Amino acid sequence: MTDTTAQPALPDRLSVNPRSPHHVAAIFEHDVGIRVNGKERFDVEEYCISEGWVKVPSKSLDRRGQPLLLTIKGTVEAFYR
């Protein structure tokens, strides 16, 4: 049973990358789910609810070895599982 009172509110914009200014480590202590256009996605690197987009990694890498991110637009919902 999860305790919903101990979970922080989900921000409008959140990133998995710790180097990002939108990374909040306290949120990742809980299991976060992302739904885009009604389908749950498990590969989301960053999302913005107000602007309606998520970024997911592609199979290509940039020159630093990080995956290139593709932007998918639509209705974004963030929730705790």
C-alpha positions as a printed NumPy array, in Angstrom:
array([[  0.   ,   0.   ,   0.   ],
       [  1.437,   3.361,  -0.987],
       [  1.118,   6.374,   1.264],
       [ -0.153,   9.209,  -0.941],
       [  0.46 ,  11.898,   1.686],
       [  4.261,  11.398,   1.514],
       [  4.415,  11.838,  -2.267],
       [  5.43 ,  15.293,  -3.513],
       [  3.249,  16.984,  -6.124],
       [  4.299,  16.26 ,  -9.691],
       [  5.744,  19.338, -11.431],
       [  4.628,  20.688, -14.8  ],
       [  8.012,  19.805, -16.31 ],
       [ 10.29 ,  16.97 , -15.2  ],
       [ 13.456,  15.37 , -16.543],
       [ 15.159,  12.07 , -15.769],
       [ 18.613,  13.496, -16.561],
       [ 20.327,  14.708, -13.341],
       [ 22.194,  17.424, -15.29 ],
       [ 18.901,  19.054, -16.31 ],
       [ 17.547,  22.028, -14.351],
       [ 14.145,  20.265, -14.412],
       [ 15.385,  17.189, -12.507],
       [ 13.831,  16.684,  -9.035],
       [ 15.428,  13.732,  -7.248],
       [ 12.745,  13.485,  -4.535],
       [ 10.095,  12.58 ,  -7.105],
       [ 12.076,   9.625,  -8.438],
       [ 11.952,   7.941,  -5.025],
       [  8.376,   7.011,  -6.057],
       [  7.176,   5.197,  -9.173],
       [  6.024,   7.801, -11.746],
       [  3.956,   6.964, -14.811],
       [  3.445,   9.024, -17.974],
       [  0.463,   8.728, -20.298],
       [  0.611,  10.355, -23.768],
       [ -2.581,  10.516, -25.823],
       [ -4.137,   7.847, -23.61 ],
       [ -1.255,   5.34 , -23.903],
       [  1.216,   4.747, -21.09 ],
       [  4.858,   5.238, -22.115],
       [  7.786,   3.675, -20.269],
       [ 10.658,   5.347, -22.182],
       [ 10.018,   9.039, -21.398],
       [ 13.147,  11.08 , -20.594],
       [ 11.434,  14.455, -20.086],
       [  7.885,  15.805, -20.172],
       [  5.995,  19.096, -20.048],
       [  2.286,  18.947, -19.27 ],
       [  1.395,  22.576, -20.064],
       [  3.132,  22.564, -23.467],
       [  1.914,  19.016, -24.273],
       [  5.095,  17.135, -25.205],
       [  7.364,  14.322, -24.07 ],
       [ 10.899,  13.484, -25.143],
       [ 11.857,   9.873, -25.79 ],
       [ 15.285,   8.503, -26.788],
       [ 15.945,   7.381, -30.339],
       [ 18.358,   4.637, -31.383],
       [ 20.946,   7.199, -32.542],
       [ 23.59 ,   8.682, -30.265],
       [ 25.049,  12.167, -30.257],
       [ 28.796,  12.874, -30.216],
       [ 28.884,  12.599, -26.408],
       [ 27.304,   9.136, -26.465],
       [ 23.9  ,  10.314, -25.222],
       [ 20.769,   9.198, -27.119],
       [ 19.126,  11.767, -29.372],
       [ 15.7  ,  12.721, -28.072],
       [ 12.546,  12.771, -30.189],
       [  9.658,  15.049, -29.215],
       [  6.154,  13.595, -29.222],
       [  3.293,  16.082, -28.905],
       [ -0.14 ,  15.407, -27.496],
       [ -2.063,  15.206, -24.242],
       [  0.352,  14.446, -21.391],
       [ -0.662,  13.065, -17.996],
       [  1.758,  12.349, -15.152],
       [  0.72 ,  10.142, -12.223],
       [  2.05 ,   8.024,  -9.395],
       [  1.595,   4.278,  -9.797]])
